[in-house]
Amino acid sequence: MTSPAHPKLRDVDEECDKLSGVKRDGFHSIVAKLLWIMKRARPDLETAIDFICNRVDKSDEDDWKKLRRVITYVKTHNRRL
């Protein structure tokens, strides 16, 4: 994986199931934490996090998959400062 952004990052499936309850809250929390990390130390995450931030209010299962890709990227590309 060479990029945190999903190949179809900007594609939005309007018919995809929306996140609800705990999963939606978790999505919002993780995105907020990644936004903080991106602003302070990981500018390589900017493209993916920018799009995902815009989807927080209307997040769906596809957005969850895109978020999981970013998390996987961060775990596998751990940069030492």
JOVEN-V812381 format. One record per residue. N is the residue number from 1. RES is the residue in one small letter. PSI is psi in degrees with one decimal (999 if undefined). OMEGA is omega in degrees with one decimal (none if undefined). Layout:
# JOVEN-V812381
n res psi omega
N RES PSI OMEGA
N RES PSI OMEGA
This chain:
# JOVEN-V812381
n res psi omega
1 m 119.5 -177.4
2 t -7.8 -177.9
3 s 144.9 176.6
4 p -16.8 -177.9
5 a 131.2 175.1
6 h 142.3 -179.2
7 p -31.0 178.9
8 k 44.1 -174.6
9 l -46.5 -173.5
10 r -1.1 176.2
11 d 130.7 -180.0
12 v 123.0 177.2
13 d 106.1 -176.8
14 e -18.7 -177.7
15 e 1.8 -179.9
16 c 147.2 -180.0
17 d 132.4 178.2
18 k 150.1 175.2
19 l 146.5 179.1
20 s 156.2 172.6
21 g -129.2 -174.3
22 v -38.8 -178.4
23 k -39.6 178.1
24 r -43.3 178.6
25 d -40.1 177.2
26 g -41.1 177.4
27 f -49.8 -178.9
28 h -44.4 -179.1
29 s -45.7 -179.2
30 i -41.8 179.2
31 v -42.5 179.2
32 a -41.6 179.3
33 k -41.4 178.2
34 l -33.3 176.3
35 l -43.5 178.1
36 w -46.3 179.8
37 i -43.6 -178.8
38 m -43.0 -178.2
39 k -29.8 -175.3
40 r -32.7 -171.7
41 a -13.8 -172.9
42 r 70.8 180.0
43 p -15.8 177.8
44 d -15.0 179.9
45 l -4.5 -168.7
46 e -46.9 -177.4
47 t -49.7 -178.1
48 a -45.3 -177.6
49 i -36.6 177.8
50 d -48.1 -179.8
51 f -46.1 -177.2
52 i -35.4 177.0
53 c -36.7 179.2
54 n -12.8 -177.7
55 r 1.7 -175.1
56 v -43.3 -177.8
57 d -22.5 -177.8
58 k 36.5 -175.4
59 s 144.0 178.7
60 d -176.3 -176.7
61 e -34.6 177.2
62 d -40.4 178.1
63 d -36.7 177.4
64 w -41.7 178.1
65 k -40.2 179.0
66 k -38.6 177.0
67 l -41.1 177.9
68 r -36.2 178.3
69 r -42.6 179.1
70 v -43.8 179.5
71 i -43.8 177.9
72 t -42.4 178.0
73 y -45.9 -179.2
74 v -41.3 -179.8
75 k -38.8 -175.4
76 t -17.8 179.9
77 h 55.5 -179.9
78 n 115.6 -177.7
79 r 136.0 176.6
80 r 134.4 178.8
81 l 999 none
